[in-house]
Amino acid sequence: MRILSHEIPSAVGQTVTVAGWVHRRRRLAAVSFLILRDRSGLAQIVVKGSQAQLLDELGEETVVQVTGTVAANPQAPGGAEIVDPVIEPLTEPAATPPIELWRPTVGAGLPVVLDNAPVALRHPVVRAGWEIAAAAMHGFREALSSQDFTEIQTPKIVGTATESGANVFALDYFGGPAYLAQSPQFYKQQMVGVFERVFEVGPVFRAEPHDTVRHLAEYVSLDAEFGFITDHRDVLVMLRSAVAGMLAAVGERAGGALERLQVELPEIPVEVPVLHFSEALKIAGADPDEPDLAPADERAIGEWARREHGSEFVAVEGYPMVKRPFYTHPQPSDPRWSNSFDLLFRGMELVTGGQRLHRYSDYVAALEARGESAEAPAYSSYLQAFKHGMPPHGGFAIGLERFVARLTGAENIREVTLFPRDLHRLTP
């Protein structure tokens, strides 16, 4: 039976079979080495005699199976190697990879890596970003499932485009108009009326013409929505629990990836520092009439949180209602402000969340204030839930790739995205 490379040190003296890709070949005068890569890491195979000649025929990335005896060697990966091997190619010799996967660092630039993603992602450093992302998704699911949330999956093809001001991707749907969903917001709110607590992990689509290091046209959104809250602070507490679960899972499940990227996990405080939007503007030195925070403002607030609270995380609450979607609940004491927040991580917005309206009459009034009707096709099915009773509720959405980029210190979000979609890239 095949074992993985990380199991080799525990099998000293035994005959084992491993399989994977030819990561590196080293020919010396008396002996040769084959470094084999599988999903768990690297294994060293000592090759002599006729088997050494076979190495010349096997290009790097050729898939092989190797059977041999495990011997202790402190210089080998994990302190053990395979000797007296029988090497069996499982494919024809592989073509030379577009980047040198055996080097400890990636020598190619980001465009080359992205153009050749199916192969470039095999590099242990390149793939590390998604190993962290996979662990973060696991932690998100576990954290919310442990608090009695139900995972849902909602449509990504929708008939109207009303959730936010972002541009949408239009498509032909059997001869009629349809759109790719900008978020599961309407659906997850409706499902609060069914399950009380729901979450979703899935793609969202934003046709925003941004050509920046922090924006994508398609990304993975980690969404949650739950009922019977008092206000947006309950949502922030739940968000803190979800992010703590994500960080814990990354530490437990992606330790090797963190080591390869030389990343230290931050801690999220038990109580995240919270600023009102008006206070945040003062700290950032921004115009007090500004309706939103600029990237420079977010960085200044992040520096304040590190300096004053020793925290990589800070929440800004009370954004002006004019900058929030129509379903946002206003601040009861002053309806100019909203019961919503952004969570900043290392000086950049990571999460938007807050309390939603839950009374049907409030939705009618909010839409009328925008010159729209609750009876319009764009809203009528969404508002069914509110006509038939909805509890006070709220939720949040985390951009997965942005979370990983901030965690790893990636300068460009595309570095930690499997197959980025943006203004210029639709392949591979």
N, C-alpha and C positions, 0 to 999 in steps of 0.2 A: 504493500500500500504506500502511496505517496505521502511524504511528510513535508512540512514547510520549513523554510530555512531557519526560522527562529527555534525550531524543535531540534535541530541538529546537535547542539551542545549537550542535550540530555540523552543522546543515543550513542555515546562513545563506546566503541567496541562492537557495535551492531552494524548489520548490513541494511542500508536504507535506500529508498528511491526518492529522488527529488525531481521536479520539473519546473521549467520556467524559460526565461529569455537569456541568451548569451549577452551579458552586460559588458564584459570586458575579457580580452584574451591577453595573456602575457607570456611571451616565449623567451625562455632563458636557455643557456647552453645545455644544462643537464636535465632541466625540468621545466614544465609549463604549467600555467595556472588558468583555469576557467572560472570566472566570477559569474555565477548564475543569479538572476533576480526573479523573485516571485512576489506575491502580494504581501508577504510579511517582511521582506528584506533581501539581504545578499548572502550567498553561500560560496565558499571557496572550495574548488575541486582541484586536486593535484593530478596532473596528467603527464604520463611518461609513455615511451615506446610509440607504437603505431597509433594510439589514440591521440598523441600530440600532433601527428600529421593531419588528423581530421580537423583540428582546430583551424588550420589554414583554410579549409574549405567552408567553414561555418562563419558567415558574416555576423557581426554584432546584431542582436535582436532576432537571430534565428531561434526558434522554439525547440528545446531539447529535453530529453528525459535522461537522467543519470542515476545509475545504481552503483553503489560502492560501500566501503567501510568507513565509519566515522572514527577519526583519530584526534586526540587532543593536540592543540597547537595554540599557545597564547597569542601568536601573531595573527591568527585568522579571525574573521568576524565571529564574535561570540565565543572565541576560544577553542573552536573545533573546525575541522575540515574533512572532506571526503577524499579518501585515497583508493587506489586500485579501481578506478571507475570504468564502467561500460557506458559510453555515450551514444545515445540514439536520437538522431534528428527526427523531429515530428513534423517539420515542414521543409520545403526547399530552402537553400541558403537565402537569408534576408538581404534586401538591398541596403546600402549604407544609409543610416538615418540622416535626416536633414540637420540635426544638431547632435553634438557629441553627448550622448546620454550618460556616458560613464564618468564624465567630469563631475566633481562635487558641486560646482556652481554652473549656472546656465550662462554660456558665453554669448548666445544669440540675443538680439534685441527683441522687444515685445512684439512688433509686427511679424517677425519670422516665427516666433513661438506660436502666435495666434493663427497664422496661415497654415502651420503644420501641426495644429492642436492634436489630431488623432495619435500622432507619434510623440510630440513634445510633452504631452501629459504623462508619458511614461517616466519622465525624469523625476526622481524622488522629490526634488525641491518644487517642481512645477505642480505635481499632483498633491503636494502637502496642503495647499490652500483648500482643495475640495475635501480632503480628509477632515480638515477642521470644520468645514461647512456641514458635512454629513454628521459629524458628532454633535454639532450645534442643533441641527434639526432633531436629532434623537433626544437631546436634553430638553428642547422646547416641548416635544410631544410628551415626554415623561413628566415634566413639571406640571403641565396642565392636566394631563390624564389623572395624576395623583390627586388633583383637586376637583375631580368629578366632571371634567369637561368632556364633551363628545366631539370626536374629529368628524368633520364634514368635508365634502367636496362639492363645489358649486360650479355652475356653467361658466365657461370662458368665452362662449359666443353669446352675445346679448343683442336684444333688439333695439335698445336705446342707449344713448351716451349722455348720462345726466349726473354721474356721481361726483365729478369735480371739473374744474376748469381745464384740466390737461387735455391735450389733443388725443384723439383716438384713431385706431386703425380701422378703416372701413373695409368691408368685404362683401362679396356677392353671396347671398344665402338663398340658393334655389331661385334666383331671379329677383330677389328682394334685398333690401339693405340690412346689414347686420354689422356688428362691431366686436373687436376683441376687448374683453373686460379689463377695465382699468384697476379694479379691485373687487373683492367679494363683499363689499360693504353692505349693499342692500340685502343680499341673501343672508349674510351672517346675522344681521339684525332680525330678520324674519325668523331665523332659526332659534333665536333667544326665546321666542314665543312657543317653541316646541320643546327644546332641551334645556333651557335656561342658561347653560354654559356650553359654548362651542368654540372650536378653533379649526383653522385650515392652514395647510402648507401647500402652496401652489404658485403657478406663474401668474404674473400680471403684466399688462402691456401699456406702455405710455409712448405715444407718438410725439413726444416733446422734442423740438429741434435743438437739443442741447448736445454740444460736442465737448464734453468736459471729462475729467478723470473720475467723476463721481456719479455719472448718470449712464443708465442703460435703457434701451427700448423695451427689453424684456428682462424681468428679474424674478427671483423667488421671494414671495411675501409670506411672512409668518403672522397670521391674523388670529385675533381672539376677540370674543364678545361675550358678555355675561350680564345677567339681570340681577335685580334686587340690590342695587348699590345705593349709597347715599349721595355720592358725587364723584367727580373725577379723581379725587385722592384715593378712593377704593381701587380705581383702575390702575393708578400708579403703583400701589402696593402689589397688585397681581402681576403687573409688568416686572417689577423688581424680582419677584419670585421666579418668573419665567427666564429672565436674563441670568439669574444666579444658577438656575438649572442648566442653562446652555453652557455657561462657563465651566461648571463642574463636569459636565459630560465631555467637553473638549479636553479637560485635564485627564479624565479617566480613559478616554477612547482614542485620543489623538496625540498622546505624549510624544511619539516618534516624530510626528509632523511638526509639533512645536519645537522640538530639539533641532530639526533640520533647518527651520526658519529662525532659530535663535529668538524665540518669543517667550516672554514671561507673562503668565496669565494675571490680569488685574483682578481685584476684588471689587464687587459692587457693595457699597455700604448697606447695612441693615436699614438705615433711613437715608434715602437719597436726598442730597441738598435740593431745595426747591426755591426758585426765585419767581416773583411775579414779573410779567413781561415788562412792566414799567420800570421795575428795579433793574432788570437785565439791560435795558437800553442805557440807563445811567452808568452801569458798570462798564459797558462797552464804549461809552462816550459817544453814543449815537444820538441823532435828532430825536427828541421826545415825541414827535409826531409821526415817526416811522411806523408803518403798519406791520412790518416783519423784520426778522433778523437777517442781516447779510452774513455771508461766510466769515468775514473778518470779525463781525460781532460774536458769532458762535465761538470762534477761536479765543477771543478775549474772555468770554464767559467760562470757557473750559480752563483757561489759565487761572481765573479767579477761583474755580472750584478746587483745583489742585493746591493752590496757595492757601486758601482759607479752610478747606475741609479735607485735604489730602485725598480727594476723590477724583477718579477719572470720569465719573458720571455726574450730571447735574440736570435737573428738570426745570424747564421754564413753563410756567402756567399762565393762564389768563390772556392768551393771544386775542387781539381785537376780533370781534365778531365779523367784521368786514373781510377778514382774511381766512375765515373758516367756512366749511360747507354748511348748507342750509339746515342740515339735521343736527348741528352742534347745539348743545344746551348753553344758554347764556348764563353768566354769573348772576345769581339772584340779587345780590346787593348792588350791582351796577351792570346793566345789560349791554354796556359798550364792550365789556370783556366777556370772554367765553370760559366755560368750565372744560377747558382743553389744555393740553400740554405737549411739548416736545421733549424727548429725552436726548440730551447731547452726550456723546461718548468721545472723549479725547478731542473736544472742540468741534464736533460736527454732528448735525442732526442725524439721529439713528432711528428714532421712533416718533410717530405721531399718535396721540390717543386722546381720550376724553369721554365726557358724558354726552349722550345723545338725547334729543327730544323723545318723549315716549307717549305724549298725548296727541290724539288725532287732530284736535282743534289747534294745537300749536303748529303742527305741520301745515295745516290750511293757511294759518296766518303767515308763517315763514315763506311759503311759496307765493302767496299773494303779494308779499312785500317785494318779491323778485319779479312781479308781473306775470306769474305763472299760476296754473290751476292744479289743485290736488286731483281733479278728475281727468287730467290729461293722460293719454296712454302711457307717457313716460313714467308716471307716478302711481297710477291707479292700482296696479297689481302690488307694488311695493307697499302701499299704504293700507292694503287689506289687513295686514297684521295689526296695525294701530287702531283701525276701526273696531277690531274685536278684542282689544285689551292687551296692552304690553306693559311690563314692569319698568321702573327706572333702570336704565342699563347703560353700558359703555364698553369701550374696547380699545384696541391698539393694533398697530401693524409694524412689524420689524422687517427691514430690507436685509435679507440674508447676506448677499454679497457685500453690502456696505458694512455689515457687522464684522465679517471676516476681514475685510480690507483694513478697518480700523484696528482690529485685534492684532493683525500681523504687521501693520505698518506699511502695507502695500501703497505705493504712490498712485497707482492706477487701479480702479476697481476691476478692470479686465484681467489683471494678473491673477485674480482668484475666482474667475468665472470660467466655467468649462468651455462654452461656445458663445462668446459675447454677441449680442445683437445691439447695434447702435446705428448712427446715421450712415455709416460707411460699410458696415460689415453684416453680410447675410450668409456667408459661408466661412469655414466649413460648418 
